[in-house]
Amino acid sequence: MPPDSIRPAHVPTLAGELPRLPATVETLYADGTRGSAPVTWQQVTAVTVE
């Protein structure tokens, strides 16, 4: 069953530094249960964070 929502990942990062993105995100279901799911991020490069 797919989740009803996915909690946004908040990753504070200084300009010019590559973020350390989590391998999973928290999932939320209508009945109040929570889970986690693997996530694939777009590649972040040094040019992206300039």
N, C-alpha and C positions, 0 to 999 in steps of 0.2 A: 504494500500500500504506500503510495507516495505521501510525503509529509504535506501538511497544510501550509507550513511556512518554514523558512530557513532563516535562522538568526544571522544577521550580517556580521561579517568578520571585521573587527576594528584593529588595524595594525598601524599604530603611530610610527612614522619614519621621518627622519630628517632629510632635507633636500640633499640630493647627491648620494644617498645611501640606498642600497638595495633592501627592500623589505623582506622580512622572514615570514612568509605566508604559511598559514596552518595547513596541515595535510587533511584535516577534517573540519566540517562545520556542524553546528548544532541544528538538529531538525526538531520541529514542534508539530504535534498532532492534535486534532480537535478534542480528543479525550483527555488532554493535558499531559500525556506522556511526552518524553523527550528522547532523542536518540542522537546519533552522529552518523555522518555520511562522508565518504571520501570526496575530495574536490580536486578538480584539475584547473589550474590557473593559467591565464595567458602568460607567456614568457615576459619577464621584466628584465630589461637590460640597462646598462649604465646610461645609454642615450635616453631612455624613457624617463629616468628620474632626474635629469639635468634641470 
